[in-house]
């Protein structure tokens, strides 16, 4: 038996799984379609890479926070979901949060 820890115990592993799943769906769609353009293929590959890089980071950073707020959830499910939504919704989510903060602070511009 190995002394290495089980990767399934870490949120980053599940975030990586979610990010790679999202990226793989895009790659399959871009390369299997007859009308898949080179631009669509490049974008799909970039989303796959972005999912592999950013999804584990986001999952590791925010899983503990989500589990603190809603303790009844399972860690793998939260981390997988965070990894899955990192690439398509990350920038829009950040802009929405920023807009809500600006709105609540009285509409101050930064």
C-alpha positions as CSV (number, residue, x, y, z in Angstrom):
1,X,0.0,0.0,0.0
2,X,1.1,3.5,-0.8
3,X,1.4,6.3,1.8
4,X,0.1,8.8,-0.7
5,X,-3.1,10.6,0.3
6,X,-6.3,9.8,-1.7
7,X,-6.8,12.7,-4.2
8,X,-10.6,12.4,-3.7
9,X,-10.1,14.0,-0.3
10,X,-9.1,17.3,-1.8
11,X,-11.4,19.9,-3.3
12,X,-8.9,20.7,-6.0
13,X,-9.3,17.2,-7.5
14,X,-13.0,17.6,-7.8
15,X,-12.6,21.1,-9.2
16,X,-10.2,19.7,-11.8
17,X,-12.7,17.0,-12.7
18,X,-15.5,19.6,-13.2
19,X,-13.2,21.9,-15.2
20,X,-12.0,19.1,-17.4
21,X,-15.6,17.9,-17.9
22,X,-16.7,21.3,-19.1
23,X,-13.7,21.6,-21.4
24,X,-14.2,18.2,-22.8
25,X,-17.8,18.9,-23.7
26,X,-16.6,22.0,-25.7
27,X,-13.8,20.1,-27.4
28,X,-16.2,17.2,-28.4
29,X,-18.7,19.7,-29.8
30,X,-16.1,21.7,-31.7
31,X,-14.2,18.8,-33.3
32,X,-17.2,16.6,-34.1
33,X,-19.3,19.1,-35.8
34,X,-19.0,19.4,-39.6
35,X,-19.3,23.2,-39.3
36,X,-16.7,23.5,-36.5
37,X,-14.5,26.4,-37.5
38,X,-10.8,26.7,-36.6
39,X,-11.7,29.5,-34.2
40,X,-14.3,27.4,-32.4
41,X,-11.7,24.6,-32.1
42,X,-9.1,27.0,-30.7
43,X,-11.6,28.4,-28.2
44,X,-12.6,24.9,-27.1
45,X,-9.0,23.9,-26.5
46,X,-8.4,27.2,-24.6
47,X,-11.4,26.5,-22.4
48,X,-10.1,23.0,-21.7
49,X,-6.8,24.5,-20.6
50,X,-8.5,27.2,-18.6
51,X,-10.6,24.6,-16.9
52,X,-7.6,22.5,-16.0
53,X,-5.7,25.6,-14.6
54,X,-8.4,27.7,-12.9
55,X,-11.0,25.2,-11.8
56,X,-8.9,23.5,-9.1
57,X,-7.9,26.9,-7.7
58,X,-11.4,28.2,-7.5
59,X,-12.7,24.9,-6.0
60,X,-10.0,24.9,-3.4
61,X,-10.6,28.5,-2.5
62,X,-14.4,28.6,-2.3
63,X,-15.4,25.0,-1.2
64,X,-14.7,25.6,2.4
65,X,-16.6,28.9,2.4
66,X,-19.6,27.3,0.8
67,X,-19.6,24.4,3.2
68,X,-19.4,26.9,6.1
69,X,-22.5,28.7,4.9
70,X,-24.4,25.5,4.0
71,X,-22.9,22.7,6.1
72,X,-25.3,20.0,4.8
73,X,-23.6,19.8,1.4
74,X,-21.0,17.2,0.4
75,X,-17.5,18.5,-0.3
76,X,-17.1,16.6,-3.6
77,X,-20.4,17.9,-5.0
78,X,-19.6,21.5,-4.1
79,X,-16.1,21.3,-5.5
80,X,-17.2,19.6,-8.7
81,X,-19.9,22.2,-9.2
82,X,-17.5,25.1,-8.6
83,X,-15.0,23.6,-11.1
84,X,-17.8,23.1,-13.6
85,X,-19.0,26.7,-13.5
86,X,-15.5,28.3,-13.3
87,X,-14.8,28.7,-17.0
88,X,-18.2,29.7,-18.5
89,X,-19.5,31.8,-15.6
90,X,-16.4,33.1,-13.8
91,X,-16.1,36.6,-15.4
92,X,-19.8,37.2,-15.5
93,X,-20.2,36.1,-11.9
94,X,-17.4,38.5,-10.8
95,X,-19.0,41.4,-12.7
96,X,-22.4,40.7,-11.2
97,X,-21.0,40.6,-7.7
98,X,-19.1,43.9,-8.4
99,X,-22.3,45.5,-9.7
100,X,-24.2,44.5,-6.6
101,X,-21.5,45.8,-4.3
102,X,-21.4,49.1,-6.2
103,X,-25.2,49.3,-6.1
104,X,-25.3,48.7,-2.3
105,X,-22.6,51.3,-1.7
106,X,-24.6,54.0,-3.3
107,X,-23.5,53.7,-6.9
108,X,-20.0,54.8,-6.4
109,X,-17.8,54.4,-9.4
110,X,-14.3,52.9,-9.1
